[in-house]
Amino acid sequence: MATPTSEFPELGFYALPGHTRTPADLLDEVRAAEALGVGSAWLSERFDVKEVAALAGAAGAVTDKLVIGTGATNINSRHPMLTATMASTLHRLTHGRFALGVARGVGIRYDLMGMEKVTNAHLSEFADMMRKLWRGERVSHNGKLGNYPYLHMNDWLDEDIPLMFVGFGPKSLRFAGSLFDGVILHTFLSDQALKKAVACVREGAENAGRDPDAVKVWSVLATACDADEATYLKYIVARMATYLQAPNYGELLVDINGWDRATLDAFRADKVVSNMPGGIDSVASTEQLRHIRDLLPESWLPAAAGSAEDCAQRFNDQFEAGADGIIIHASQPHEFAPVLEAYRKVRDKSRFTDRTNRPC
């Protein structure tokens, strides 16, 4: 199945960014993004009203060109056959416009849900199993992923579904480069951290005997174009602060950026932060976010913010740092539309010759 090509195959966006109570908003978002020439839409999963298979099916049904990707789902919240079937169904439903992105997940959530934590061994076995099942092979497996005496979908299947890894730790990125088709990084990586992350992926691919340039690396760039104060606080400050709240997660993000953990400790010890009754991005008031903004150094908020021209330059900065693609985060299509207009004027078309909307 040939993947379509939009005007900006190197650009994707996160649909329904953050929390939502109205998942039907997705339909207008993907239609609008497709009309703007964006190449892909990515769906994060939350255990409320953001079940990723349902969202991906809806998005695929109302679009013609957009690649629809999970960014990401877990490998152990569904039986492997269900995940494989979900992917092959969405792949055929969209005529080849689906990509399966998976992640290691958050350890504390696994503890709360009574699930086993995911290791590289789990991920490696999962990737091998998915590819075999999508090729119509019969699988008998007993390993870290579980004991599966006999798995088989159908002989006539031969699906070429991109398998993406979502993560940002150096060891995880080297591992991902050795195995996955593409990698999606984390929001709020500095340009220097982005360069290091890309290098880790390339190193992992090369050490595994793969073509390093064949593993596409996507940065995730929080974008707030001409945003007023309340919008900036919600889109940039609240999102970053929520990541920093999470045990171990915040430490990893700070470390990969080379920031000072003492600042993270002071942030978490602050009374407003420590008494927050939930995720900052879902419960904090504007006044509280103003306070939180003052706790964070400006360098801890690497994003595309300001005028459309400023944001477009930040897009180019990501490519100069080594990214193969950018996933626009936080903003909705009508909000980042002016950025695309400005980006069109400064875009290096030669860099993306022969690219399709396929993310890898």
Buried (B, 14 or more C-beta within 10 A) or exposed (E): EEBBBBBBBBBBBBBBBBBBEEBEEBBBBBBBBBEBBBBBBBBBBEEEBBBBBEBBBBBBEEBEBBBBBBBBBBBBBBEBBEBBBBBBBBBBBBEBBBBBBBBBBBBEEBEEEEEEBBEBEBBBBBBBBBBBBBEBBEBEBEBBBBEBEEBBBEEEBEBEBBBBBBBBBBEBBBBBBBBBBBBBBBBBBBBEBBBBBBBBBBBBBBEBEBEBEEBBBBBBBBBBBBBEEEBBBBBBBBBBBBBBBBEEBBBBBBBBBEBEEEBBEEBBEBEBBEEBEEBBBEEBEEEBBBBBBEBBEEEBBBBBBBEBBBBBBBBBBBBEBBBBBBBBBBBBBEBBBBBBEBBEEEBEEEEBEEBBBBBB
